[in-house]
Each structure stands twice: as C-alpha cells, then as structure tokens.
Amino acid sequence: MKKYTVLAVLLLLFTTNFIPTVSCEITEDSVKVCGNSETEYWAVIVGISDYYGVRNDLPVSKKHLSLLYDVLVSKDNWMEDHIKLLLNNNAKRESILNAFDWLISNADADDIIVFSFQGHGYSIDDENGDENDGKDEGIVPWEGIEAIITDDELDEKFDSINCTGLMLIFNSCLSGGLIDTDKHGLAFVKSKVFTEEFSSDIEGNGRVVLMSSMDQGLALAFPSITRQVAYGLKGYADKDIEGDIGFGVISAEEAALFAKKQIQKIFLLVFLIFPPAILSFIISEFISKIMHGYWVLPIPQICDGFDGELPIAQ
C-alpha cells in the first residue's frame, strides 16, 4: 500500500502544470507576430559541459548541447547567420556578453529572440542590496564561478534588446558540483539554481522563461529541458486546439509546456517501470540535502510574461 501511495504522490507531483492558457492571432501561412512580415528571428545558444579543469564537467555530449541549434537552422523562418552557438571553451564570459551585444545591435522592434543556456548556475553575495536573500544568482561561463554573469547583468542585457518577445531557456545544473573545498573538505553546492527569485529578476513583459528546477531546488544535467524544447520545435509540441497559435506554427509557450511534460513523463516512466528507483531517488535526495544544503527538484517551471503566444518555429 505504501508503494502505491508514493507512486500516487509522484504522479500528482510530476503531472501538475504551471502555465496559463494564452492566445495570439496569426495567419496560417506566416509565423510573424500578428502578421508582421518584417519579423526576423535571432538566437544565442550557450552550452557548457567541458568546463575549465575537470572537476566541474557535466555528462552531456557536444551533440546534445548543439541540438537546439540544429533544429532552429532547419526551420524556414530561421537563418544560420542569425544564430550564435557558443559551446564549451567558446562560451567564455566575454564571448557570452559580446553575443548579447550582437543581439542588441542587430535586432529591432519586430524581431523575436531565443536565448538558451545549459551549464552550471551559482550565487554570489548581492552587492547592490536588491535581493531579499542577500544573493545574486547567475550563470557560470566556461572559466568558472569567478566569471559568473549575474541575474542583474542578464536582466540589463535583456532589457537592452529591442524586440517583440524573448524565449529564455535555463537548463542550469549543479549535479556536477561547484566546489568549495574549504567546507569540511566536501563538495559543497552553495547555489539555489534558478530559483523563484532568479526568475523574478529576469522575467518581464514579452518574455517566456523556462527553468529546469523548482524554487530552492537543484537541477540535473539529464534529462534536459533544452533537448526537449528542441524536440518540441521539430513539430511534436504543435497542438491544433481552439485558441492555439495555429497548426503548423509552434510557440514558445507550446515548446516550454511540451518540455515540462516530457521531463515529467520520463521520471514517471522510470518510477513505474523500475519502482526501486524511487528508493534510490529518496536516498539521493537526503544525500544532496546533507552535503549540499538543497533538495534535488528537477521539475521544470514556466514563467509566461508574453501577451498572447510567441511564435518560434514553423
């Protein structure tokens, strides 16, 4: 009986959705926002699994990191020279910031932007007093935590991009460990990894934000929300339903919700096929809490600040 109770709880946990129903008028033969024929699509895709040194590497292949790029360039509404792909040692702090400046210089008010980050997340002491918990969260470039790009810096860059809408994807994972060797000689994670506070710092009008974990929870390198978004943009996320953006056009909201549901299904399938995995997961949770101070809560979260639906792919 206890086993079935646990399964019921897990089923409820992993099948709950957190995205409102939205809609936008769009012509059937166009993926432009509300019929605007001047729309261009721009993207910066950052993926890091091979960090400087070896201790912070993540078990993710280069092919996995570039999957979203491969899908976007295959779409008619995307052009290869409108996408920057920064992988591993090419994803240094300066390169990522320069890519933001590239977007700022090239995009205009009619355009749509996608930004995706796969790698580590971290937090540092807040220096300007705008954080309730005294910490600034951020993404970790190839160099490591000394090169962190904070949520304040990200928000400033996003605010400077002149565009119709942004889709932001953060698959930030600390499962490889960001190390503080002074803490009892143990690998010790000090970050929340894209918490509610992080999302509130980068959310805004015109933004659809997809994050890889719950508030105050650690994420996992696999399964990846970015990979599932890529699969969704191949066409699997497209739903021909009333109030939908239109069959044949995939929105940021559709792709995000598809990714969230796929991650939930993966966990649920593993637990149903191999019930002992539940015990292993529970043990791992307590180990994470004891060693790192946080639970592992790899349940994707969606923050939708776009009025209507944001078209991404045809």
Number of C-alpha atoms within 10 A of each C-alpha: 6 7 10 10 10 13 17 11 10 17 18 11 13 20 16 12 14 13 14 9 11 16 17 16 14 19 14 12 11 17 25 24 23 16 14 14 11 11 19 20 21 24 26 21 23 26 28 27 24 20 21 16 10 8 13 20 21 22 12 18 12 14 10 14 25 19 17 21 21 14 17 23 15 13 15 10 16 19 15 15 9 17 21 19 20 20 19 20 16 16 22 23 19 13 15 21 16 12 21 20 15 16 24 17 12 14 20 16 13 17 21 24 25 19 19 20 23 28 29 34 30 25 24 16 12 16 10 10 11 12 16 9 10 14 21 26 27 25 27 27 30 27 16 18 18 10 14 23 22 22 21 19 15 17 14 12 16 23 14 14 22 19 23 19 27 27 26 25 23 26 30 28 27 25 20 18 18 23 17 13 10 9 11 9 9 12 17 19 25 18 24 28 30 30 20 17 19 22 20 12 18 20 19 19 13 19 23 25 25 28 29 32 27 21 21 18 21 30 28 22 21 15 18 25 31 27 19 24 26 22 19 24 27 19 16 15 23 22 16 12 9 8 13 21 28 24 13 16 26 26 29 29 29 26 29 32 22 21 26 27 19 22 22 22 15 12 18 21 13 13 18 14 9 10 16 12 14 19 11 10 13 12 12 14 17 15 15 18 16 12 15 21 18 20 20 25 16 26 24 27 23 23 22 26 17 22 14 20 27 31 26 27 25 22
